[in-house]
């Protein structure tokens, strides 16, 4: 008999009753260092006072009114995002997939509004992950996720990651824009080369198409800047965000320049829950913390400390790890042995991680992780690697 909760996940046999900082606790008293962060979502960790107080205070007032009325919390949040990004306008929604749908729609709508209705196709990249809606499955292009859901939604073309020649060859008269993750998370923790991002910006300008960045996973401080594309010194035309934006409360958004946003006038797009007072109170609290002087430079410093430790461990255990990869606190280890074996070994040491494509393991802690947390995680990773060695090598390594 099927379970009441649809079995769409192979869930670990763990249930957490509370969390503090970067640690999660089960009902039977076990403690785990959370380097999964709800898949890069718990940006301020667990039980962060400013965040939880903001949610509780707003919940006692009003949680939801719909977008039939003004939402002051959303107006404040939008103004803050505009002030601190390339964007002129913001649309709030509920998830990363919904944000990516909106990003696709606004690129198509702007091309149509500018007299190019034939431009509707979006170029995406092999190894991408853009969500689970029918359109975003097509944007992702992964046969494993597409299997069994009928014909693919039309309008998406795929080229190799970090390959400018292939990208330019794919641009045609129907191309509306490009969507890329500055760091592919699900696809194997693969960062786009910074020069490649700069070349994409120049190429979009050359051909009159739009550059869309999917920063659902790599945005909101995760790379040591508010958004990952800032490392390349470029600005997109539109960007999707979610996950860390509200510290664990479900929320997404897409941000755009006025040149695109003006084409989404009243009645062209909508959402029931998106941008409600409770979600925006959470997101405003998260931004309060992330925009404090010194917060993002400290994320960068800590991430570099963790990175150097990962590189050393990968070099120490070449029969377990091929390399460390990623950017900031969206990093991982490409494994030689099955990544599920490594993930289980980490969990046995008390460290939570997340699998990824290309047989990689993601290590994506809350941004408030401490130096001592990092040192403890590196010790757990090393002990986990020892568990994955053949018995003769394990004895020698100890």
C-alpha positions as CSV (number, residue, x, y, z in Angstrom):
1,X,0.0,0.0,0.0
2,X,1.3,3.4,-0.9
3,X,2.3,5.8,1.9
4,X,0.1,8.8,2.6
5,X,3.0,11.0,1.8
6,X,3.8,10.4,-1.9
7,X,7.1,8.5,-2.2
8,X,8.8,11.0,-4.5
9,X,11.9,11.2,-2.3
10,X,14.3,8.5,-1.0
11,X,14.3,10.1,2.4
12,X,17.0,9.4,5.0
13,X,15.7,7.9,8.2
14,X,16.2,11.1,10.2
15,X,13.7,13.5,11.7
16,X,14.8,16.7,13.3
17,X,12.9,18.3,16.1
18,X,15.0,21.5,16.5
19,X,18.0,23.3,15.3
20,X,20.5,25.8,16.7
21,X,22.9,27.7,14.3
22,X,24.4,25.1,12.0
23,X,23.4,22.1,14.1
24,X,20.2,19.9,13.9
25,X,19.0,17.6,16.7
26,X,16.8,14.5,16.5
27,X,14.2,13.6,19.1
28,X,16.5,10.9,20.4
29,X,19.3,13.4,21.1
30,X,21.6,12.8,18.1
31,X,23.3,15.9,16.8
32,X,24.2,16.6,13.1
33,X,26.3,19.4,11.6
34,X,24.1,20.7,8.8
35,X,26.2,21.3,5.7
36,X,23.1,20.8,3.5
37,X,21.2,23.8,4.8
38,X,17.9,22.6,3.4
39,X,19.6,22.5,0.0
40,X,21.2,25.9,0.3
41,X,18.0,27.4,1.8
42,X,18.7,27.9,5.6
43,X,21.0,30.8,4.9
44,X,21.0,32.1,8.5
45,X,21.0,28.6,10.0
46,X,18.5,27.4,12.5
47,X,16.8,29.4,15.2
48,X,18.3,32.7,14.1
49,X,16.7,35.2,16.5
50,X,16.3,38.2,14.2
51,X,14.6,36.0,11.5
52,X,12.4,34.0,13.9
53,X,11.3,37.1,15.8
54,X,10.4,38.8,12.5
55,X,8.3,35.8,11.4
56,X,6.6,35.5,14.8
57,X,5.8,39.2,15.0
58,X,4.3,39.3,11.5
59,X,2.4,36.1,12.0
60,X,0.6,37.6,15.0
61,X,-0.4,40.6,12.8
62,X,-1.4,39.4,9.3
63,X,0.1,36.5,7.2
64,X,-1.7,36.9,3.9
65,X,-4.0,39.4,2.1
66,X,-3.3,38.6,-1.6
67,X,-1.9,40.9,-4.2
68,X,-5.3,42.6,-4.7
69,X,-4.0,45.1,-2.1
70,X,-0.7,46.8,-1.3
71,X,1.7,44.8,0.8
72,X,4.1,47.2,2.6
73,X,6.5,44.4,3.5
74,X,6.8,43.5,-0.2
75,X,7.4,47.2,-1.2
76,X,10.2,47.5,1.4
77,X,11.8,44.2,0.2
78,X,11.6,45.2,-3.5
79,X,13.1,48.6,-2.8
80,X,16.0,47.0,-0.9
81,X,16.7,44.5,-3.7
82,X,16.6,47.2,-6.3
83,X,18.9,49.4,-4.3
84,X,21.4,46.5,-3.9
85,X,21.3,44.9,-7.4
86,X,21.2,45.7,-11.1
87,X,17.4,45.5,-11.1
88,X,14.7,48.2,-11.5
89,X,11.7,46.0,-10.5
90,X,11.0,42.8,-8.7
91,X,8.2,40.1,-8.8
92,X,7.8,37.9,-5.8
93,X,6.6,34.3,-6.1
94,X,6.9,31.0,-4.1
95,X,9.8,28.9,-5.4
96,X,12.8,28.7,-7.7
97,X,10.9,26.9,-10.4
98,X,8.2,29.6,-10.4
99,X,10.9,32.3,-10.5
100,X,12.5,30.6,-13.5
101,X,9.1,30.3,-15.2
102,X,8.7,34.1,-14.7
103,X,12.1,34.8,-16.0
104,X,11.4,32.8,-19.2
105,X,8.0,34.6,-19.6
106,X,9.4,38.1,-19.2
107,X,12.1,37.5,-21.8
108,X,9.6,36.2,-24.3
109,X,7.1,39.0,-23.5
110,X,9.8,41.7,-23.8
111,X,10.9,40.4,-27.2
112,X,7.2,40.3,-28.3
113,X,6.7,43.8,-27.1
114,X,9.7,45.0,-28.9
115,X,8.4,43.8,-32.2
116,X,10.0,40.3,-32.3
117,X,7.2,37.8,-31.5
118,X,9.3,35.2,-33.4
119,X,11.9,35.3,-30.6
120,X,10.7,32.9,-28.0
121,X,13.5,30.2,-27.7
122,X,15.8,30.1,-24.7
123,X,19.3,28.7,-24.8
124,X,20.2,26.7,-21.7
125,X,23.2,24.7,-20.7
126,X,23.9,21.0,-20.3
127,X,24.1,20.0,-16.6
128,X,21.6,22.7,-15.6
129,X,18.7,22.4,-13.2
130,X,15.9,24.9,-13.3
131,X,13.0,23.2,-11.6
132,X,10.3,20.6,-11.8
133,X,7.5,22.3,-13.7
134,X,6.9,21.0,-17.2
135,X,8.6,24.0,-18.8
136,X,11.5,24.0,-16.4
137,X,12.0,20.3,-17.0
138,X,12.5,21.2,-20.6
139,X,14.8,24.0,-19.7
140,X,16.8,21.6,-17.6
141,X,16.9,19.1,-20.4
142,X,17.8,16.1,-18.2
143,X,16.3,12.9,-19.7
144,X,16.0,11.3,-16.2
145,X,13.7,14.1,-15.0
146,X,11.8,14.3,-18.3
147,X,11.0,10.6,-18.6
148,X,7.4,9.7,-18.5
149,X,5.9,13.2,-18.6
150,X,5.0,13.4,-22.3
151,X,6.3,15.7,-25.0
152,X,8.8,18.3,-23.9
153,X,7.6,21.9,-23.7
154,X,9.0,23.6,-26.9
155,X,11.3,26.5,-26.8
156,X,14.5,25.4,-25.1
157,X,17.9,24.6,-26.7
158,X,20.9,23.2,-24.9
159,X,24.6,23.7,-25.4
160,X,27.7,22.6,-23.5
161,X,28.6,24.6,-20.3
162,X,31.4,27.1,-20.6
163,X,31.6,26.7,-24.4
164,X,31.2,30.1,-26.1
165,X,31.5,28.8,-29.7
166,X,28.7,26.3,-29.1
167,X,26.6,29.1,-27.6
168,X,27.1,31.5,-30.5
169,X,26.4,28.7,-33.0
170,X,23.1,28.0,-31.3
171,X,21.8,31.6,-31.5
172,X,19.2,32.0,-34.3
173,X,16.4,34.3,-35.4
174,X,14.0,32.7,-32.9
175,X,16.4,33.1,-29.9
176,X,15.0,35.4,-27.1
177,X,17.7,34.9,-24.5
178,X,20.0,32.7,-22.5
179,X,19.5,31.3,-19.0
180,X,22.5,30.1,-17.0
181,X,23.4,29.3,-13.4
182,X,26.6,31.0,-12.4
183,X,27.3,27.9,-10.4
184,X,25.5,24.7,-11.3
185,X,24.5,23.1,-8.1
186,X,22.4,20.0,-8.9
187,X,24.5,19.6,-12.0
188,X,27.6,18.8,-10.1
189,X,28.8,21.9,-8.3
190,X,30.3,23.4,-11.5
191,X,31.1,27.1,-11.6
192,X,30.8,29.1,-14.9
193,X,34.2,30.6,-15.8
194,X,34.1,34.3,-15.0
195,X,35.3,35.2,-18.5
196,X,32.5,33.0,-19.9
197,X,29.9,35.0,-18.0
198,X,31.5,38.3,-19.4
199,X,31.4,36.8,-22.9
200,X,27.8,35.9,-22.5
201,X,26.9,39.4,-21.6
202,X,28.7,40.8,-24.6
203,X,27.1,38.2,-26.9
204,X,23.6,39.0,-25.7
205,X,24.3,42.7,-26.4
206,X,25.7,41.8,-29.8
207,X,22.6,39.8,-30.9
208,X,19.9,41.8,-29.1
209,X,18.9,38.9,-26.8
210,X,18.5,38.8,-23.0
211,X,20.8,37.4,-20.4
212,X,18.9,35.6,-17.6
213,X,20.8,34.3,-14.5
214,X,19.4,31.5,-12.4
215,X,20.8,32.4,-8.9
216,X,18.2,30.3,-7.1
217,X,20.9,28.3,-5.4
218,X,24.1,30.4,-5.8
219,X,22.6,33.7,-4.9
220,X,21.8,35.4,-1.6
221,X,25.3,35.6,-0.3
222,X,26.3,32.0,-0.9
223,X,29.5,32.9,-2.9
224,X,30.6,35.7,-0.6
225,X,28.8,38.4,-2.6
226,X,25.1,39.1,-2.6
227,X,24.9,37.5,-6.0
228,X,27.4,35.2,-7.7
229,X,27.5,37.1,-11.0
230,X,29.1,40.1,-9.2
231,X,32.4,38.2,-9.2
232,X,32.4,38.6,-13.0
233,X,31.6,42.3,-12.9
234,X,28.5,41.9,-15.1
235,X,24.8,42.6,-14.8
236,X,22.0,40.4,-16.3
237,X,18.8,41.6,-17.8
238,X,16.8,39.4,-15.5
239,X,17.6,37.1,-12.6
240,X,15.7,34.4,-10.6
241,X,16.3,33.9,-6.9
242,X,14.8,31.7,-4.1
243,X,16.1,29.3,-1.5
244,X,18.2,31.5,0.8
245,X,16.1,34.6,0.2
246,X,13.8,34.0,3.3
247,X,16.1,31.7,5.3
248,X,13.9,28.7,5.0
249,X,10.5,30.3,4.5
250,X,9.1,29.4,1.0
251,X,9.8,32.3,-1.4
252,X,11.1,33.2,-4.8
253,X,11.5,36.2,-7.0
254,X,12.7,37.4,-10.4
255,X,14.4,40.8,-10.8
256,X,14.6,42.7,-14.0
257,X,15.6,45.9,-15.6
258,X,12.9,48.4,-16.6
259,X,13.5,47.5,-20.3
260,X,12.0,44.0,-19.5
261,X,9.8,44.7,-16.5
262,X,7.7,47.3,-18.3
263,X,6.3,44.5,-20.5
264,X,4.7,42.7,-17.5
265,X,1.8,45.2,-17.0
266,X,-1.4,44.4,-15.0
267,X,-2.9,41.1,-16.0
268,X,0.1,39.6,-17.7
269,X,1.4,37.6,-14.7
270,X,0.3,36.8,-11.2
271,X,0.5,34.8,-8.0
272,X,-1.8,34.1,-5.1
273,X,0.7,33.6,-2.3
274,X,3.8,35.3,-3.7
275,X,5.1,38.3,-1.8
276,X,2.6,38.0,1.1
277,X,3.4,39.8,4.4
278,X,4.8,36.8,6.2
279,X,7.2,35.7,3.5
280,X,8.4,39.3,2.9
281,X,8.9,39.8,6.7
282,X,11.2,36.8,6.7
283,X,13.1,38.0,3.6
284,X,13.5,41.5,4.9
285,X,15.0,40.0,8.1
286,X,17.4,37.9,6.0
287,X,18.5,41.0,4.0
288,X,19.0,43.0,7.2
289,X,21.6,40.5,8.3
290,X,23.2,40.0,4.9
291,X,23.6,43.7,4.2
292,X,25.2,44.4,7.6
293,X,28.8,45.8,7.2
294,X,31.2,43.0,7.1
295,X,28.8,40.1,6.7
296,X,29.5,39.1,3.1
297,X,33.3,39.6,3.4
298,X,33.2,37.3,6.4
299,X,31.3,34.7,4.4
300,X,34.0,35.0,1.7
301,X,36.8,34.6,4.3
302,X,35.2,31.5,5.9
303,X,34.5,30.0,2.5
304,X,38.1,30.3,1.5
305,X,39.1,28.6,4.8
306,X,36.8,25.7,4.1
307,X,37.9,25.5,0.5
308,X,41.6,25.1,1.4
309,X,40.7,22.3,3.8
310,X,38.6,20.5,1.1
311,X,41.4,20.8,-1.4
312,X,43.9,19.3,1.1
313,X,41.5,16.4,1.9
314,X,40.8,15.7,-1.8
315,X,44.6,15.5,-2.4
316,X,45.0,13.2,0.6
317,X,42.4,10.7,-0.6
318,X,42.6,10.4,-4.4
319,X,40.9,7.0,-4.3
320,X,37.8,8.6,-2.8
321,X,37.8,12.2,-4.3
322,X,38.8,13.4,-7.7
323,X,38.7,17.1,-6.9
324,X,37.1,19.9,-4.9
325,X,35.0,22.3,-6.9
326,X,32.5,25.1,-6.7
327,X,32.5,28.7,-5.3
328,X,32.1,30.2,-1.9
329,X,29.8,28.1,0.2
330,X,28.4,26.3,-2.8
331,X,31.2,23.7,-3.0
332,X,31.6,20.1,-3.3
333,X,33.7,17.0,-3.9
334,X,33.6,15.1,-7.1
335,X,33.8,11.5,-5.9
336,X,35.7,8.4,-7.3
337,X,33.6,6.0,-5.2
338,X,29.8,6.3,-5.4
339,X,28.7,9.6,-4.0
340,X,25.9,7.9,-2.0
341,X,28.6,5.9,-0.2
342,X,30.4,9.1,0.7
343,X,27.2,10.8,1.8
344,X,26.4,7.9,4.1
345,X,29.9,8.0,5.5
346,X,29.6,11.7,6.2
347,X,26.2,11.1,7.9
348,X,27.8,8.4,10.1
349,X,30.3,11.0,11.3
350,X,27.5,13.4,12.0
351,X,27.7,15.6,8.9
352,X,24.8,16.3,6.6
353,X,25.5,16.9,2.9
354,X,23.6,16.8,-0.4
355,X,24.3,14.7,-3.5
356,X,24.7,16.2,-6.9
357,X,25.3,15.3,-10.6
358,X,28.6,14.0,-11.9
359,X,28.9,11.8,-8.8
360,X,29.5,14.9,-6.6
361,X,28.7,15.8,-3.0
362,X,27.5,19.3,-2.2
363,X,28.7,21.0,1.0
364,X,26.5,24.1,1.4
365,X,26.4,25.2,5.1
366,X,24.4,28.1,6.5
367,X,26.3,31.4,5.9
368,X,26.6,31.9,9.7
369,X,28.8,28.9,10.0
370,X,31.7,29.5,12.5
371,X,35.4,28.7,12.1
372,X,35.0,26.0,14.7
373,X,32.1,24.5,12.7
374,X,34.3,24.5,9.6
375,X,37.1,22.8,11.4
376,X,34.7,20.1,12.8
377,X,33.2,19.6,9.4
378,X,36.7,19.1,7.8
379,X,37.5,16.5,10.5
380,X,34.2,14.7,9.8
381,X,34.9,14.8,6.1
382,X,38.4,13.3,6.6
383,X,37.0,10.5,8.9
384,X,34.2,9.9,6.3
385,X,36.9,9.5,3.6
386,X,38.6,7.0,5.7
387,X,35.4,5.0,5.9
388,X,35.3,4.9,2.1
389,X,38.8,3.5,1.6
390,X,39.4,-0.1,0.9
391,X,40.2,-1.9,4.2
392,X,43.9,-2.2,3.6
393,X,44.3,1.5,2.6
394,X,42.1,2.6,5.6
395,X,44.4,0.9,8.0
396,X,47.5,2.5,6.4
397,X,45.9,6.0,6.4
398,X,45.1,5.9,10.1
